[in-house]
Each structure stands twice: as C-alpha cells, then as structure tokens.
C-alpha cells in the first residue's frame, strides 16, 4: 500500500490508485491489514472507499452474509 510518512508525528498519507471508466470512479481509501503492517498496530477503522458515479449509473456493493 502506498503510505507516506509526514513531518507530523503519527500522520501518514495513503495514496491509492483510482479506477475510472465511463460510469465514474472507485478508490479504496484504506485497508486495515495493510495499515496495521505499516503502523505496527491495529487501526480502529476497517476499510474506506470513495466513489463517484455519473448520472443514471447504479452502483452496487456485495454485502457479507451472516450465520
């Protein structure tokens, strides 16, 4: 994961690639396992995503099934 340190202690910048097509774009903002590896501790946040769809585009996300 592209994580950059900064001059501010504890502040890191994560730069994910953006996947874009004629419907819009999708970008992951963080992933817990990769952040934990970089930070040396488990982060509190689990995953974040950022997307934008053009008008008339329906975007779906597959959910997890419970027991």
C-alpha beads as a LAMMPS data file, in Angstrom:
LAMMPS data file: protein, C-alpha beads

67 atoms
66 bonds

1 atom types
1 bond types

-500.0 500.0 xlo xhi
-500.0 500.0 ylo yhi
-500.0 500.0 zlo zhi

Masses

1 110.0

Atoms # bond

1 1 1 0.000 0.000 0.000
2 1 1 1.402 3.422 -0.883
3 1 1 1.811 5.023 2.553
4 1 1 3.972 8.094 3.011
5 1 1 5.211 9.472 6.302
6 1 1 4.988 13.201 7.003
7 1 1 6.805 15.703 9.196
8 1 1 3.885 15.496 11.644
9 1 1 4.309 12.590 14.063
10 1 1 1.621 9.946 13.551
11 1 1 0.293 11.497 10.329
12 1 1 0.558 9.297 7.241
13 1 1 -0.689 9.864 3.701
14 1 1 -2.183 6.899 1.830
15 1 1 -2.264 7.216 -1.953
16 1 1 -4.418 4.578 -3.640
17 1 1 -4.852 4.284 -7.380
18 1 1 -8.173 5.408 -8.836
19 1 1 -10.055 3.053 -11.161
20 1 1 -12.074 5.106 -13.618
21 1 1 -14.312 4.296 -16.561
22 1 1 -17.341 5.781 -18.310
23 1 1 -19.542 5.123 -15.236
24 1 1 -17.403 7.118 -12.797
25 1 1 -14.568 6.120 -10.467
26 1 1 -13.753 3.984 -7.434
27 1 1 -10.884 4.374 -4.988
28 1 1 -10.130 2.481 -1.819
29 1 1 -9.110 4.881 0.957
30 1 1 -7.590 2.425 3.437
31 1 1 -7.425 -1.249 4.361
32 1 1 -6.969 -2.352 7.976
33 1 1 -4.488 -5.211 7.414
34 1 1 -2.130 -3.129 5.309
35 1 1 -2.309 -0.167 7.680
36 1 1 -1.560 -2.472 10.631
37 1 1 1.531 -3.780 8.864
38 1 1 2.782 -0.259 8.190
39 1 1 1.883 1.179 11.606
40 1 1 2.874 -1.812 13.717
41 1 1 -0.528 -1.785 15.423
42 1 1 -4.164 -2.464 14.567
43 1 1 -6.021 0.627 13.292
44 1 1 -9.514 1.369 14.590
45 1 1 -11.012 1.915 11.144
46 1 1 -11.571 -1.164 8.980
47 1 1 -11.925 -0.007 5.384
48 1 1 -12.957 3.057 3.476
49 1 1 -13.862 3.641 -0.135
50 1 1 -14.508 6.693 -2.237
51 1 1 -16.520 6.573 -5.440
52 1 1 -18.479 8.876 -7.674
53 1 1 -20.890 7.731 -10.348
54 1 1 -22.150 9.667 -13.299
55 1 1 -25.910 10.365 -13.581
56 1 1 -28.061 7.278 -14.291
57 1 1 -25.398 4.830 -13.021
58 1 1 -26.460 2.392 -10.308
59 1 1 -23.506 1.054 -8.327
60 1 1 -23.899 -1.949 -6.052
61 1 1 -21.757 -3.444 -3.328
62 1 1 -21.885 -7.073 -2.355
63 1 1 -22.671 -7.450 1.334
64 1 1 -21.474 -10.067 3.783
65 1 1 -23.870 -12.785 4.841
66 1 1 -24.413 -13.535 8.485
67 1 1 -24.506 -17.032 10.012

Bonds

1 1 1 2
2 1 2 3
3 1 3 4
4 1 4 5
5 1 5 6
6 1 6 7
7 1 7 8
8 1 8 9
9 1 9 10
10 1 10 11
11 1 11 12
12 1 12 13
13 1 13 14
14 1 14 15
15 1 15 16
16 1 16 17
17 1 17 18
18 1 18 19
19 1 19 20
20 1 20 21
21 1 21 22
22 1 22 23
23 1 23 24
24 1 24 25
25 1 25 26
26 1 26 27
27 1 27 28
28 1 28 29
29 1 29 30
30 1 30 31
31 1 31 32
32 1 32 33
33 1 33 34
34 1 34 35
35 1 35 36
36 1 36 37
37 1 37 38
38 1 38 39
39 1 39 40
40 1 40 41
41 1 41 42
42 1 42 43
43 1 43 44
44 1 44 45
45 1 45 46
46 1 46 47
47 1 47 48
48 1 48 49
49 1 49 50
50 1 50 51
51 1 51 52
52 1 52 53
53 1 53 54
54 1 54 55
55 1 55 56
56 1 56 57
57 1 57 58
58 1 58 59
59 1 59 60
60 1 60 61
61 1 61 62
62 1 62 63
63 1 63 64
64 1 64 65
65 1 65 66
66 1 66 67
